[in-house]
Amino acid sequence: MNAIVVGTRRSQLALTQTQWVIDRLQEMDPNLHVSLEKIVTKGDRILDVTLSKVGGKGLFVKEIEQALLEKRIDFAVHSMKDMPGEMPDGLTIGAIPIRENPHDCFISQDGRALKEMPAGAVVGTSSLRRQSQILSLRPDLVVKPIRGNLGTRLDKLKNGTFDAIVLAVAGLARMNMSYDQFDELSVKEMLPAVGQGALAIQCRADDAALIERLAQINHEETARAVQAERSFLQSFQGGCHLPVAGYAEWMNGEIQLSGLIGDPEGKQMIYGAALGTDPVQVGKKLAQELQEQGAEDLLDRVRNGLVG
């Protein structure tokens, strides 16, 4: 198999991420021929509605997954944080390369940090996870939805539509985009989305030859950490449009997983942490801990529009 078709969204970030994966594969096999299939997803077409109101970020992967199942493409490169907790039968994650910076960053017009913003300042984000944590820290700020690619969001900041925005550091890093001043938020200030900073290389589960090839760029430590995070997410039957955060790190040979369920107004925040060596069990253990604190009831109220 020396000719492969890769599926990707058309955004510049998606294309950059996909090219990075192609470059790694061709470094290992210079004779490998790769062609691109650019796919427009429903999430790319609907730009005037927040993701939580139209089904969440799973909207960025469904058309691509269909192309995989129909064998129009051989594998796809996704941002792991865009992946729903469950995926269609017949598909699998073939590899998770080494993780980029998982943190969020707060970028304001005048370089002020989140804690320095004046009351009433307008912050742009379409993530309920980010909104929840911002309002928990600063209930005196106003959070409004913002959609579009990185350049579009930065333009909306520069033209005064927002006083500040929140972005993933990983996207800026992969695009080699710099901003004069930004406040990188620690995990204590803002817990990342499940899988943030990691890539998911998705393929058909029965494509043994391709899975063997992709294994060459799999980063085991990243893969196991993300597996713990996704196990936590799956326990809540969650999509990434819910106010759910989860981040795992390796500490002294064990996985340390932190998790959060919050309400969109930042008034109720349920935190927890778990430690262990089995990623799946660590994720389930943390989910159970948060469920015992009322996390499932909170998420049900979010799903039913009773909070936020």
Secondary structure, DSSP 8 states (H G I E B T S, - for coil): --EEEEEE-SSHHHHHHHHHHHHHHHHH-TT-EEEEEE---HHHH--SS-GGGTT-GGGGTHHHHHHHHTTS-SEEEEEGGGS-SS--TTEEEEE--------EEEEETT---GGG--TT-EEE---HHHHHHHHHH-TTSEEE---S-HHHHHHHHHTTS-SEEEEEHHHHHHTT---S--EE--TTTS---TTTT-EEEEEETT-HHHHHHHGGG--HHHHHHHHHHHHHHHTTT--TTSSEEEEEEEETTEEEEEEEEE-TTSS-EEEEEEEES-HHHHHHHHHHHHHHTTHHHHHHHHHTTS--
